[in-house]
């Protein structure tokens, strides 16, 4: 799976996700650190990548309707430190069918994942 990690996530996820067979890249590696949400969004879409972020600006499913993009995983933890984010995201990619989130809007909390899929 092709993944774009927003700058608010640990960069060490790149190697960890690669070890699971994913092609992960970061906003920082592409020289977009501090870039606008629109810039990040367009880069993820142009590259065909699932965007993983904590940024609530991507939570508007009217603007980011399932089926109109390559996928969004919004991570919302109660205590979103670097270690907690790393562990939760790795757990999700080890235990869940992350490939099924393509073209979907998914929200991961401390205990569950809700997935909004495109209309049939």
Residue pairs with C-beta under 8 A, 6 or more apart in sequence:
1 21
1 22
1 23
1 50
1 98
1 99
1 102
2 22
2 23
2 47
2 48
2 49
2 50
2 70
3 17
3 22
3 23
3 24
3 25
3 49
3 50
3 52
4 24
4 25
4 26
4 27
4 40
4 43
4 44
4 47
4 49
4 50
4 51
4 52
5 11
5 13
5 14
5 24
5 25
5 26
5 27
5 52
6 27
6 40
6 51
6 52
6 53
6 54
6 55
7 26
7 27
7 28
7 32
7 33
7 34
8 53
8 54
8 55
9 26
9 52
9 53
9 54
9 75
9 85
9 89
10 82
10 85
10 86
11 26
11 28
11 29
12 86
13 24
13 52
13 86
13 89
13 90
14 24
14 25
14 26
14 29
16 86
16 90
17 24
17 89
17 90
17 93
18 24
20 93
20 94
22 93
22 98
25 47
25 49
27 33
27 35
27 40
27 43
30 43
32 39
32 40
32 43
37 55
37 57
37 58
40 51
40 53
41 51
41 58
44 50
44 51
44 70
45 69
45 70
48 70
49 70
50 70
50 71
50 72
50 73
50 98
50 101
50 102
51 58
51 70
51 71
51 72
51 73
52 72
52 73
52 75
52 89
53 72
53 73
53 74
53 75
54 74
54 75
54 76
54 80
54 85
55 74
56 74
58 64
58 72
58 74
59 74
59 107
61 105
61 116
64 72
64 105
65 105
65 118
66 103
66 104
66 105
66 116
66 117
66 118
66 119
67 103
67 117
67 118
67 119
68 103
68 118
69 103
70 102
70 103
71 101
71 102
71 103
71 104
71 105
71 106
72 104
72 105
72 106
73 92
73 101
73 106
73 107
73 108
74 105
74 106
74 107
74 108
75 85
75 88
75 89
75 107
75 108
76 107
76 108
76 109
77 84
77 85
77 88
77 109
77 110
78 110
88 108
88 110
89 108
92 98
92 108
92 113
96 113
100 115
101 115
103 117
103 118
104 115
104 116
104 117
104 118
105 115
105 116
106 113
106 114
106 115
106 116
107 113
107 114
